[in-house]
């Protein structure tokens, strides 16, 4: 709940009505790389703690993934990379999809991990590692200067 309050203050300091009325000011705040990185990391961390905590925790995790989609969408629009929204969407799908050792792609990775590490790694651990790598790539793509930022005079 505390993180959701922090999100609300950073994303919409004037409230939801202020966000709707003055979208450009809110987007300017979200367009700053440190704000993007901070919001992304703050909303990504709870998703790791909620894994395996049951159905109620999974629904709370979806709220955080939704905020990540909004943050990535906003930053993507500002820097000319609307496809940034793909990273949190894929992460959310990996977080809510039923994953087992019988999942086709993961079953081969579980067998591969058995050969490499000497014992099988759980499919959920592999999915979490894949989601982490995907989110790291998303953060790096969001922090890289976009074409619109390079064209604007300073």
C-alpha positions in Angstrom: 0.0 0.0 0.0 2.9 2.3 0.8 4.4 1.8 -2.7 1.0 2.5 -4.3 0.9 5.8 -2.4 4.4 6.7 -3.6 3.3 5.8 -7.1 0.3 8.1 -6.8 2.3 11.0 -5.6 5.0 10.7 -8.3 2.7 9.9 -11.2 -0.2 12.2 -10.3 0.8 14.8 -7.7 -2.3 16.8 -8.5 -4.6 13.8 -8.3 -6.3 12.0 -11.1 -8.2 15.0 -12.2 -4.9 17.0 -12.4 -3.4 14.1 -14.3 -6.1 14.2 -16.9 -6.2 18.0 -17.2 -2.4 18.5 -17.3 -1.1 15.3 -18.9 1.9 17.0 -20.5 3.2 18.1 -17.0 2.8 14.5 -15.7 4.5 13.1 -18.8 7.4 15.6 -18.4 8.0 14.2 -14.9 7.7 10.6 -16.2 10.0 11.4 -19.1 13.0 12.0 -16.8 15.2 8.9 -16.8 15.8 8.8 -13.0 12.0 9.0 -12.3 11.4 6.2 -14.9 14.1 4.0 -13.4 12.9 4.6 -9.8 9.3 3.9 -10.6 10.1 0.8 -12.6 12.3 -0.7 -9.9 10.0 0.3 -7.0 7.1 -1.5 -8.8 9.1 -4.5 -10.0 10.4 -5.4 -6.5 7.0 -6.3 -5.0 6.3 -8.7 -7.8 9.2 -10.9 -6.7 8.0 -11.0 -3.1 4.4 -11.9 -4.2 5.4 -15.0 -6.2 4.0 -18.2 -4.7 1.9 -16.3 -2.1 -1.5 -17.4 -3.5 -4.3 -15.9 -5.5 -4.8 -12.8 -3.4 -1.1 -11.9 -3.8 -1.3 -12.6 -7.5 -4.0 -10.0 -7.9 -2.0 -7.4 -6.0 1.0 -8.3 -8.3 -1.2 -7.5 -11.3 -1.7 -4.0 -10.0 2.0 -3.5 -9.9 2.4 -4.9 -13.4 -0.3 -2.5 -14.5 1.7 0.4 -13.1 4.8 -0.9 -14.9 2.9 -1.0 -18.1 1.8 2.6 -17.6 5.3 3.7 -16.7 6.8 1.9 -19.8 4.0 3.2 -22.1 4.5 6.8 -20.9 8.3 6.7 -21.2 8.0 5.0 -24.6 5.8 7.7 -25.9 8.1 10.4 -24.7 11.3 9.0 -26.2 9.7 7.6 -29.3 9.8 3.9 -28.3 6.1 2.9 -27.8 7.3 -0.8 -27.9 8.7 -0.4 -24.4 5.3 -1.6 -23.1 6.2 -5.1 -24.3 8.6 -5.7 -21.5 6.2 -5.4 -18.5 3.5 -7.1 -20.5 5.7 -10.2 -21.0 6.8 -10.0 -17.4 3.1 -10.0 -16.3 2.3 -12.9 -18.5 5.2 -14.9 -17.0 4.0 -14.0 -13.5 0.4 -15.0 -13.9 0.7 -17.9 -16.4 0.5 -21.4 -14.9 4.1 -22.7 -15.1 5.2 -26.2 -14.5 8.0 -28.5 -15.5 5.8 -29.7 -18.3 5.6 -26.3 -20.0 7.1 -27.0 -23.5 9.9 -24.4 -23.5 10.6 -24.6 -19.8 10.8 -28.4 -19.8 13.8 -28.2 -22.1 15.4 -25.5 -20.0 14.8 -27.6 -16.9 16.6 -30.6 -18.6 19.4 -28.2 -19.7 19.8 -26.9 -16.2 20.1 -30.4 -14.9 23.1 -31.0 -17.2 24.7 -27.7 -16.5 24.1 -27.3 -12.7 24.1 -31.0 -11.8 20.4 -30.9 -10.7 17.1 -29.7 -12.0 16.1 -26.1 -11.3 12.4 -25.5 -10.8 10.5 -24.1 -13.8 9.2 -21.2 -11.7 12.8 -20.2 -11.0 13.7 -20.3 -14.7 10.6 -18.2 -15.5 11.5 -15.7 -12.8 15.1 -15.5 -14.1 13.7 -15.0 -17.7 11.3 -12.3 -16.5 14.2 -10.6 -14.6 16.4 -10.5 -17.7 13.5 -9.2 -19.8 12.8 -6.4 -17.3 16.4 -5.4 -17.1 16.5 -5.1 -20.9 13.3 -3.0 -20.6 14.9 -0.6 -18.1 18.0 -0.2 -20.2 16.0 0.4 -23.4 13.9 3.0 -21.4 17.0 4.8 -20.1 18.8 5.0 -23.5 18.2 8.4 -25.1 15.6 8.4 -27.7 15.5 10.1 -31.1 13.1 12.8 -29.9 15.3 13.7 -27.0 18.4 14.0 -29.3 16.6 16.3 -31.8 15.2 18.8 -29.2 17.4 21.8 -28.5 18.8 22.0 -24.9 
